[in-house]
Every structure is written in C-alpha cells, then in structure tokens.
Amino acid sequence: MRPLHRLHPTLASLALAAVLALTNGRYDYHRDELYFRMLDPAWGYVDQPPLTPLLGHAAVALFGDTVWALRIPSVLCMVGVLWLAVLVTREFDGGKGAQALCAWGLAFAGVALAFGHTLSTATVDLLVWTAVLLFVVRALMRDERWWLAVGAVTGIGLYNKHLIVLLLLSLAVGLLVAGPRRTLASKWLWAGVAIALVVGSPNLVYQAVNGWPQLEMASAINEEDGAENRVLLVPFQFLLVGLFLVPVWFAGIWALFKRPEWRPARALAVAYPVLLAVVLATGGQFYYPMGLVIVFYAAGCVPVAEWARSQNRRSLLVTGVALNGAISAVVALPLIPVAAVGDTPIPDMNNSVPDQVGWQAYTDQVEAAAEGLPEDAVIITSNYGEAGALERYGEDLPPVYSGHNALAEYGPPPAGAETVLAVGMDAAELGAHFDDCAVAGELDNGVGVDNEEQGRSVVVCRGPALPWTELWEEFRHFS
C-alpha cells in the first residue's frame, strides 16, 4: 500500500477550516440550528436521534452562544470527511498525486462548503457514512476484521440518523449481485452487526418504546416534499460535489467495474443505484447518497491522477478543481452581503440561504406586536425556526410554544392562557379555534429574501374554543 502523504491533506484541511471559520458568522442561524438550541438533552426525539443537537449544545457550552461557535462541529466534521476520503484514495493504491487531488478537490467542493457552513444532521451523517465506507473498503480488500469497525461506527451513527441502515442494506444487495457473496456469511460481518445493535440500542429502544415516531416523520417528509425531492435527486448528485469534478467520481465507478484488483469492492458501485432507487421511492432528501459519491470521488482520483501525468493534463485538472471551488464557494458560502443576496439567484440555487435570513427582524416585529398583551398571553409559532429565533433573540416576550416536531412535546400552553400571539399562521384558519382573531402585523425580513416567514401574519387571538389539552392537537405537525 502507498504511504499516506500528509502534506496536501493537512494544508487542504487547514484551508477548508479557515474559509469556513471566516465566513460562518456572516449570515444568521439556520432554522434547524435554532431548533437544536431549543431541544432538551434526551435519548431521542420524535423527528431525529439526539447526536447533532447534543453537539450543538456542547459547542455553545465550550465556545459561547454564537452562530460561529455552534458551527464548530460542522467544520470539524468536514475536516474529518476530507481525511477519511484521502484514506480511501490510499486504500485504492493512490499515490501522492491522487491523494492531493482528493484533498484539494474535496476541500472546496460544494458538499464540503455547504455542509460545513451550518450544523445539520446531514453534516454529521456524511462523516459517519465516509468512515463506514472506508472500513467497508478495508474489510473487502484487506481484512474481514474491519467489519467490527463498521459495526462500531454504524452504532454511533444511529444516534444521528437511521439512514445508515439504508446504506448497509444497499451494500448487501451489492454483495449479492457483484460479490464476494461469501462475505455475507462472514462471522466478522455478523459480529459487526451485533456491535452496531449493542452500541445503538438505547436510541433504538427509545424509538420502539415511543412507537417508532421517525417512521411517521419519514411519511410526513414524503408527503410534504417527496415530489420535489424526487425531481431534485438526480441533478443534485452532480451539483453537490460540483460539475467539474463529475468526471472524477465517474472514473471511480468505472474503475470499480474495470480494474481486476478492485473487484472485491465492486459491490460499492452496485449499491449506488440501489440506494438511489430507495431514496427515489421514499421521497427522501437528494443529499442522502452523498457518502457513496464521496467514496467514488476518492477512488476516481487514482485513475485521474494516472491520466494527468503530462503537464497539459495536469494544468487542465488544476484549472477544473479551481473553477469548481470558486463556483461552489459563491453558491455555498455567505460571500454576498445579506442585504444584496435577495437580488441574486443564490437563494434559489442554495435553499439553505433563505433559512439563514431575517430572524432578528422577525423577532423585533413579534416584540412590537406583543406589546400590551395581558400577562397570561402566550406565543405559538408555526414552525421551530420561528420558535427558536424568539427564544434566542426575544426579550421580555410571553412564553413561546410550537407544535412543530419535537417542540410539540413541550406544550400545551397552560390552561389559563386566554390570549395567543400566533406567528406565521393564517388568521382565517385560527378563527375556527378562537372566539376572536385579528392580524397585528406582517413579517418582513427587510432584504427581499423569500423564505417561509416572509409576508406571513402575526395574529392576536382570544378565547380558545376548547381546553388547551384538546386544542393542542390542532397545532401539532411534522415536517
């Protein structure tokens, strides 16, 4: 096996960390980050396992309650993904040039910049998937005992998302189709399965005891976003890494089929269309298969580095990597001032941008609408982003509740709450549940960015039609 050439991954990871650290505080929190801040530590929640919120709480406790501090785990995850990908390149006998291409290309690929810019379950999952796939490659090409490491990381990954199970099932299909089939009977593989179950059992027990709420969550995502996710799935397989790097990861898939020495790992290439089909059928998010794409890219760096032995080809390759990084940075990072970004196509190209705009302005407008409300008033928001923003930025506001996802478990409001300030909800729909509702204001982020809150109403309602223990069910929802 080739030695690990540490210079390029070291420099590339430092450059990636520096770029993310310098830009991570330019916009506001993402709505998911505001949600994570509100969640109390637990073994699990109705919509997700606990790992990512716990990482967020740890970062805030260690480094302060700021946007920049909350995103430190994301930076570390992307640095980890970069190093793991370089190790995958090395497993496929990639030398210095291949490892350098893997490190620098991935450091400024769209997926690394976008996932490293905000704290999300997808960020942590990409690290988990890349680690699992590195150990799968080692188990298939070197030593079956690496299945134990696969099991350990899978067990940890179950505390972040259960999607890792889809990856392993897809790999099982790949082994059945492309072999080596004897691997499925390996005692080391099944020992790895046992380790995964033992390590991940507390979270699995939480799901079982609570009726597997994540199945309900998955159904809600499919119903609400499934059609859009299916349309975006295939195009974003190319866009998340970057169009200029597509030939590299295509070369990795091709080499898995064509190189005899890579035959033991051919199941990876078969697993990819299986996983795509599962995500397509379930209406899952378009970024779910990215872990496999990262591994294909890492493998593809080997044949591409061999191809780029002449000066002209190397220059072409370096130019492609540089252009890919530049385009990815403009789309994925907050380089354009927030006051101007609404006049660009960036919010349409990167749907995480609108979710990082306007929270302080919205809070100020809710505070204005709350002036003069009685002491027993409460606030109910339509989603967890609004609730999180009011909790983070609000001063002297009534208690904040939301029926969105896990926040519904923190309700209902107290029985004596006769006045409600409803944020982001329709006055006519609220009128069916209260004696009187009147619009008190309209949310406006002031920079022309169209997001879920822009233009929505702030409504004052009085006289709930039912006791809160019954009415609260009308506010519960998954998405």
For each residue, the residues with C-beta under 8 A, 3 or more apart:
1: 90 91 93
2: 90 93 94 95
3:
4: 86 87 90 99
5: 8 9 95 96 99 100
6: 9 10
7: 10 11
8: 5 11 12 86 96 99 100 103 104
9: 5 6 12 13 82 83 86 99 102 103
10: 6 7 13 14
11: 7 8 14 15 103
12: 8 9 15 16 82 103 104 106 107
13: 9 10 16 17 79 82 83 103 107
14: 10 11 17 18
15: 11 12 18 19 107 108
16: 12 13 19 20 75 78 79 82 107 108 112 113 116
17: 13 14 20 21 75 79
18: 14 15 21 22
19: 15 16 22 23 108 113 329 333
20: 16 17 23 24 71 74 75 78 113 116 117 333
21: 17 18 24 68 75
22: 18 19
23: 19 20 26 117 333 334 335
24: 20 21 67 68 71 74 75 117
25: 66 67 68
26: 23 334 335 338
27: 67 334 338 353 356 357
28: 67 356 357 358 359 360
29: 33 34 37 67 70 356 359 388 389 392
30: 33 34 118 119 120 352 355 356
31: 34 35 355 383 384 385 388 452
32: 35 36 118 119 120 121 355 385
33: 29 30 36 37 56 67 70 71 118 119 120 388
34: 29 30 31 37 38 359 384 385 387 388 389 391 392
35: 31 32 38 39 384 385 387 388 405 407
36: 32 33 39 52 53 56 57 70 119
37: 29 33 34 56 57 60 70 388 391 392
38: 34 35 384 387 388 391 407
39: 35 36 42 45 53 406
40:
41: 50 53 54 57
42: 39 45 50 206
43: 50 202 203 205 206
44: 48 49 50 203 206 207 210
45: 39 42 48 49 50 53 405 406
46: 210 213 214 216 217 405 406 408 409 478
47: 213 214 217 405 406 478
48: 44 45 52 53 121 160 161 214 217 406
49: 44 45 158 159 160 161 162 203
50: 41 42 43 44 45 53 54 159 203
51: 54 55 121 124 156 159 160
52: 36 48 55 56 119 120 121 123 124 160
53: 36 39 41 45 48 50 56 57
54: 41 50 51 57 58
55: 51 52 58 59 73 119 124
56: 33 36 37 52 53 59 60 70 73 119
57: 36 37 41 53 54 60 61
58: 54 55 61 62 73
59: 55 56 62 63 69 70 71 72 73 119
60: 37 56 57 63 64 65 69 70
61: 57 58
62: 58 59 69
63: 59 60 66 68 69 72
64: 60 69
65: 60 69 70
66: 25 63 69 70
67: 24 25 27 28 29 33 70 71
68: 21 24 25 63 71 72
69: 59 60 62 63 64 65 66 72
70: 29 33 36 37 56 59 60 65 66 67 119
71: 20 24 33 59 67 68 74 75 116 117 118 119
72: 59 63 68 69 75 76
73: 55 56 58 59 76 77 119 123 124
74: 20 24 71 77 78 115 116 117 118 119 120 123
75: 16 17 20 21 24 71 72 78 79 116
76: 72 73 79 80
77: 73 74 80 81 115 116 123 124 126 127
78: 16 20 74 75 81 82 112 115 116 123 126 127
79: 13 16 17 75 76 82 83
80: 76 77 83 84 127 130 131
81: 77 78 84 85 106 112 126 127 130 294
82: 9 12 13 16 78 79 85 86 103 106 107 112
83: 9 13 79 80 86 87
84: 80 81 87 88 127 130 131 134
85: 81 82 88 89 102 103 106 130 294 295 297 298
86: 4 8 9 82 83 89 90 99 102 103 298
87: 4 83 84 90 91 134
88: 84 85 91 92 102 130 133 134 137 295 298 299
89: 85 86 92 94 98 99 102 298 299 301 302
90: 1 2 4 86 87 93 94 99
91: 1 87 88 134 137 138 141 142
92: 88 89 137 255 262 265 298 299 302
93: 1 2 90 261 302
94: 2 89 90 97 98 99 102 298 301 302 305
95: 2 5 98 99 305
96: 5 8 99 100
97: 94 100 101 305 308
98: 89 94 95 101 102 301 302 304 305 306
99: 4 5 8 9 86 89 90 94 95 96 102 103 301
100: 5 8 96 97 103 104 305
101: 97 98 104 105 248 301 304 305 308 317 321
102: 9 85 86 88 89 94 98 99 105 106 297 298 301
103: 8 9 11 12 13 82 85 86 99 100 106 107
104: 8 12 100 101 107 108 321
105: 101 102 108 109 245 248 297 301 321 324
106: 12 81 82 85 102 103 109 112 294 297 298
107: 12 13 15 16 82 103 104 112 325
108: 15 16 19 104 105 112 113 321 324 325 328 329
109: 105 106 112 113 240 241 242 245 297 324 325 328
110: 113 114 239 240 241 242 327 328 331 332
111: 114 115 126 240 241 287 290 293 294
112: 16 78 81 82 106 107 108 109 115 116
113: 16 19 20 108 109 110 116 117 328 329 332 333
114: 110 111 117 118 240 328 331 332 350 352
115: 74 77 78 111 112 118 120 122 123 126
116: 16 20 71 74 75 77 78 112 113 123
117: 20 23 24 71 74 113 114 332 333 334 352
118: 30 32 33 71 74 114 115 123 352 356
119: 30 32 33 36 52 55 56 59 70 71 73 74 123
120: 30 32 33 52 74 115 123 124
121: 32 48 51 52 124 125 160 161
122: 115 125 126 285 287 290
123: 52 73 74 77 78 115 116 118 119 120 126 127
124: 51 52 55 73 77 120 121 127 128 160 161
125: 121 122 128 129 157 160 161 163 164 291
126: 77 78 81 111 115 122 123 129 130 290 291 294
127: 77 78 80 81 84 123 124 130 131
128: 124 125 131 132 153 154 156 157 160 164 291
129: 125 126 132 133 157 164 167 290 291 292 294
130: 80 81 84 85 88 126 127 133 134 291 294 295
131: 80 84 127 128 134 135 153
132: 128 129 135 136 150 153 154 157 164 167 168 291
133: 88 129 130 136 137 167 268 291 292 294 295
134: 84 87 88 91 130 131 137 138 295
135: 131 132 138 139 146 147 149 150 153
136: 132 133 139 140 146 150 171 265 268
137: 88 91 92 133 134 140 141 265 268 295
138: 91 134 135 141 142 143 146 149
139: 135 136 142 143 144 145 146 147 149 150 183 188 189
140: 136 137 180 183 264 265 267
141: 91 137 138 262 264 265
142: 91 138 139 146
143: 138 139 146
144: 139 147 183 186 188 189
145: 139 148 188
146: 135 136 138 139 142 143 149 150 188
147: 135 139 144 150 151 186 188 189 191 192
148: 145 151 152 188 191 192 195
149: 135 138 139 146 152 153 192
150: 132 135 136 139 146 147 153 154 192 196
151: 147 148 154 155 191 192 193 194 195 196 199
152: 148 149 155 156 192 195 196 199
153: 128 131 132 135 149 150 156 157
154: 128 132 150 151 157 158 164 168 192 195 196 199 200
155: 151 152 158 195 196 197 198 199 200
156: 51 128 152 153 159 160 199 200
157: 125 128 129 132 153 154 160 161 164 200
158: 49 154 155 161 162 164 165 196 199 200 203 204
159: 49 50 51 156 200 203
160: 48 49 51 52 121 124 125 128 156 157
161: 48 49 121 124 125 157 158 164
162: 49 158 165 214
163: 125 166 167 284 288
164: 125 128 129 132 154 157 158 161 167 168
165: 158 162 168 169
166: 163 169 170 275 278 279 288
167: 129 132 133 163 164 170 171 271 275 291 292
168: 132 154 164 165 171 172
169: 165 166 172 173 278
170: 166 167 173 174 271 272 274 275 278
171: 136 167 168 174 175 267 268 271
172: 168 169 175 176 184
173: 169 170 176 177 270 271 274
174: 170 171 177 178 266 267 268 269 270 271 274
175: 171 172 178 179 180 181 183 184 267
176: 172 173 181 184
177: 173 174 267 270
178: 174 175 266 267 269 270
179: 175 182 183 263 266 267
180: 140 175 183 264
181: 175 176 184
182: 179 185 186
183: 139 140 144 175 179 180 186 189
184: 172 175 176 181 189
185: 182 189
186: 144 147 182 183 189 190
187: 190 191
188: 139 144 145 146 147 148 191 192
189: 139 144 147 183 184 185 186 192 193
190: 186 187 193 194
191: 147 148 151 187 188 194 195
192: 147 148 149 150 151 152 154 188 189 195 196
193: 151 189 190 196 197
194: 151 190 191 197 198
195: 148 151 152 154 155 191 192 198 199
196: 150 151 152 154 155 158 192 193 199 200
197: 155 193 194 200 201 204
198: 155 194 195 201
199: 151 152 154 155 156 158 195 196
200: 154 155 156 157 158 159 196 197 203 204
201: 197 198 204 205
202: 43 205 206
203: 43 44 49 50 158 159 200 206 207
204: 158 197 200 201 207 208
205: 43 201 202 208 209
206: 42 43 44 202 203 209 210
207: 44 203 204 210 212 213 214
208: 204 205 211 212
209: 205 206
210: 44 46 206 207 213
211: 208
212: 207 208 215 216
213: 46 47 207 210 216 217
214: 46 47 48 162 207 217 218
215: 212 218 219
216: 46 212 213 219 220 478
217: 46 47 48 213 214 220 221 405 478
218: 214 215 221 222 282 284
219: 215 216 222 223
220: 216 217 223 224 477 478 479
221: 217 218 224 225 226 229 283 284 285 478 479
222: 218 219 225 226 282 283 284
223: 219 220 226
224: 220 221 479
225: 221 222 228 229 283 285 479
226: 221 222 223 229 230 282 283
227: 230 231 283
228: 225 231 232
229: 221 225 226 232 233 279 283 284 285 286
230: 226 227 233 280 283
231: 227 228 235
232: 228 229 235 236 286
233: 229 230 236 237 276 279 280 286
234: 237 238 276
235: 231 232 238 239 286
236: 232 233 239 240 286 287
237: 233 234 240 276 286 289 293
238: 234 235 241 243 246
239: 110 235 236 242 243
240: 109 110 111 114 236 237 286 287 290 293
241: 109 110 111 238 245 246 249 290 293 294 297
242: 109 110 239 245 246 324 325 327 328
243: 238 239 246 324
244: 320 321 323 324 327
245: 105 109 241 242 248 249 297 320 321 324
246: 238 241 242 243 249 250
247: 250 251 300 304
248: 101 105 245 251 252 297 300 301 304
249: 241 245 246 252 253 293 296 297 299 300
250: 246 247 253 254 296 300
251: 247 248 254 255 300 303 304
252: 248 249 255 256 295 296 297 298 299 300 301 302 303
253: 249 250 256 257 269 272 296 300
254: 250 251 257 258 300 303
255: 92 251 252 258 259 262 299 300 302 303
256: 252 253 259 262 265 266 268 269 296 299
257: 253 254 266 269
258: 254 255
259: 255 256 262 263
260: 263
261: 93
262: 92 141 255 256 259 265 266 299
263: 179 259 260 266
264: 140 141 180
265: 92 136 137 140 141 256 262 268
266: 174 178 179 256 257 262 263 269 270
267: 140 171 174 175 177 178 179 270 271
268: 133 136 137 171 174 256 265 271 272 292 295 296
269: 174 178 253 256 257 266 272 296
270: 173 174 177 178 266 267 273 274
271: 167 170 171 173 174 267 268 274 275 292
272: 170 253 268 269 275 276 289 292 293 296
273: 270 276 277
274: 170 173 174 270 271 277 278
275: 166 167 170 271 272 278 279 288 289 292
276: 233 234 237 272 273 279 280 289
277: 273 274 280 281
278: 166 169 170 274 275 281 282 284
279: 166 229 233 275 276 282 284 285 286 288 289
280: 230 233 276 277 283
281: 277 278
282: 218 222 226 278 279
283: 221 222 225 226 227 229 230 280
284: 163 218 221 222 229 278 279 288
285: 122 221 225 229 279 288
286: 229 232 233 235 236 237 240 279
287: 111 122 236 240 290
288: 163 166 275 279 284 285
289: 237 272 275 276 279 292 293
290: 111 122 126 129 240 241 287 293 294
291: 125 126 128 129 130 132 133 167 294 295
292: 129 133 167 268 271 272 275 289 295 296
293: 111 237 240 241 249 272 289 290 296 297
294: 81 85 106 111 126 129 130 133 241 290 291 297 298
295: 85 88 130 133 134 137 252 268 291 292 298 299
296: 249 250 252 253 256 268 269 272 292 293 299 300
297: 85 102 105 106 109 241 245 248 249 252 293 294 300 301
298: 85 86 88 89 92 94 102 106 252 294 295 301
299: 88 89 92 249 252 255 256 262 295 296 302
300: 247 248 249 250 251 252 253 254 255 296 297 303 304
301: 89 94 98 99 101 102 105 248 252 297 298 304 305
302: 89 92 93 94 98 252 255 299 305 306
303: 251 252 254 255 300 306 307
304: 98 101 247 248 251 300 301 307 308 317
305: 94 95 97 98 100 101 301 302 308
306: 98 302 303 309
307: 303 304 313
308: 97 101 304 305 313 314 316 317
309: 306 313 314
310: 313 314
311: 314 315
312: 315 316
313: 307 308 309 310 316 317
314: 308 309 310 311 317 318
315: 311 312 318 319
316: 308 312 313 319 320
317: 101 304 308 313 314 320 321
318: 314 315 321 322
319: 315 316 322 323
320: 244 245 316 317 323 324
321: 101 104 105 108 244 245 317 318 324 325
322: 318 319 325 326
323: 244 319 320 326 327
324: 105 108 109 242 243 244 245 320 321 327 328
325: 107 108 109 242 321 322 328 329
326: 322 323 329 330
327: 110 242 244 323 324 330 331
328: 108 109 110 113 114 242 324 325 331 332
329: 19 108 113 325 326 332 333 335
330: 326 327 333 335 336 346
331: 110 114 327 328 346 349 350
332: 110 113 114 117 328 329 350
333: 19 20 23 113 117 329 330
334: 23 26 27 117 338 341 353 356
335: 23 26 329 330
336: 330 340 341 344 346
337: 340 341
338: 26 27 334 341 357 447 449
339: 447
340: 336 337 343 344
341: 334 336 337 338 344 346 347 353 357 447 449
342: 347 357 447 448 449 450
343: 340 448
344: 336 340 341 347
345: 348 349
346: 330 331 336 341 349 350 353
347: 341 342 344 350 351 353 354 449 450 451
348: 345 351
349: 331 345 346
350: 114 331 332 346 347 353
351: 347 348 354 355
352: 30 114 117 118 355 356
353: 27 334 341 346 347 350 356 357 449
354: 347 351 357 449 450 451 452
355: 30 31 32 351 352 385 451 452
356: 27 28 29 30 118 334 352 353
357: 27 28 338 341 342 353 354 445 447 449 451
358: 28 361 362 443 445 446 447 449 451 453 454
359: 28 29 34 362 363 385 389 392 393
360: 28 363 364 389 393
361: 358 364 365 444 445 446
362: 358 359 365 366 386 389 423 443 445 453
363: 359 360 366 367 389 390 392 393 394
364: 360 361 367 368
365: 361 362 368 369 441 442 443 444 458
366: 362 363 369 370 379 390 394 397 421 423 441 458
367: 363 364 370 371 394 395 396 397
368: 364 365 371 441
369: 365 366 421 440 441 458 460
370: 366 367 373 377 379 397 398 421
371: 367 368
372:
373: 370 377 398 419 421 460
374: 377 418 419
375:
376: 414 416 417 418 419
377: 370 373 374 398 417 419 420 421
378: 398 399 400 401 413 414 417 419 420 421
379: 366 370 390 397 398 399 400 401 420 421 422 423
380: 400 401 402 403 413 420 421 422 423 425 475
381: 384 386 387 390 400 401 402 404 422 423 424
382: 386 402 404 422 423 424 425 456
383: 31 386 387 402 404 424 452 479
384: 31 34 35 38 381 387 388 402 404 405 407
385: 31 32 34 35 355 359 388 389 452 453
386: 362 381 382 383 389 390 402 423 424 453
387: 34 35 38 381 383 384 390 391 400 401 402 404 407
388: 29 31 33 34 35 37 38 384 385 391 392
389: 29 34 359 360 362 363 385 386 392 393 394
390: 363 366 379 381 386 387 393 394 397 400 423
391: 34 37 38 387 388 394 400
392: 29 34 37 359 363 388 389
393: 359 360 363 389 390
394: 363 366 367 389 390 391 397 400
395: 367
396: 367
397: 366 367 370 379 390 394 400
398: 370 373 377 378 379 421
399: 378 379 413
400: 378 379 380 381 387 390 391 394 397
401: 378 379 380 381 387 407 410 411 412 413 475
402: 380 381 382 383 384 386 387 407 408 411 475
403: 380 407 408 411 472 474 475 476 477
404: 381 382 383 384 387 407 408 477 478 479
405: 35 45 46 47 217 384 408 477 478 479
406: 39 45 46 47 48 409 410
407: 35 38 384 387 401 402 403 404 410 411
408: 46 402 403 404 405 411 472 475 476 477
409: 46 406
410: 401 406 407
411: 401 402 403 407 408 468 472 475
412: 401 468 469 471 472 475
413: 378 380 399 401 417 420 468 472
414: 376 378 417 468
415: 467 468 469
416: 376
417: 376 377 378 413 414 420 464 468
418: 374 376 462 463 464
419: 373 374 376 377 378 460 461 462
420: 377 378 379 380 413 417 434 460 461 462 464
421: 366 369 370 373 377 378 379 380 398 440 458 459 460
422: 379 380 381 382 425 430 437 457 458 459 460 461
423: 362 366 379 380 381 382 386 390 443 456 458
424: 381 382 383 386 443 452 453 456 457 458
425: 380 382 422 429 430 456 457 459
426: 429 430 457 459
427: 430 431 437 438 439 457 459
428: 431
429: 425 426 432
430: 422 425 426 427 433 434 437 459 461
431: 427 428 434 436 437 461
432: 429 465
433: 430 461 464 465 466 471 474
434: 420 430 431 437 461 462 463 464 465
435: 462 463 465
436: 431 461 462 463
437: 422 427 430 431 434 459 460 461 462
438: 427 459 460 461
439: 427 442 457 458 459
440: 369 421 458 459 460
441: 365 366 368 369 457 458
442: 365 439 455 456 457 458
443: 358 362 365 423 424 453 454 455 456 457 458
444: 361 365 454 455
445: 357 358 361 362 448 449 451 453 454
446: 358 361
447: 338 339 341 342 357 358
448: 342 343 445
449: 338 341 342 347 353 354 357 358 445 454
450: 342 347 354 454
451: 347 354 355 357 358 445 454
452: 31 354 355 383 385 424 456
453: 358 362 385 386 424 443 445 456
454: 358 443 444 445 449 450 451
455: 442 443 444
456: 382 423 424 425 442 443 452 453
457: 422 424 425 426 427 439 441 442 443
458: 365 366 369 421 422 423 424 439 440 441 442 443
459: 421 422 425 426 427 430 437 438 439 440
460: 369 373 419 420 421 422 437 438 440
461: 419 420 422 430 431 433 434 436 437 438 464
462: 418 419 420 434 435 436 437
463: 418 434 435 436
464: 417 418 420 433 434 461 467 468 471
465: 432 433 434 435 471
466: 433 470 471
467: 415 464 470 471
468: 411 412 413 414 415 417 464 471 472
469: 412 415 472
470: 466 467 473
471: 412 433 464 465 466 467 468 474 475
472: 403 408 411 412 413 468 469 475 476
473: 470 476
474: 403 433 471
475: 380 401 402 403 408 411 412 471 472
476: 403 408 472 473
477: 220 403 404 405 408
478: 46 47 216 217 220 221 404 405
479: 220 221 224 225 383 404 405
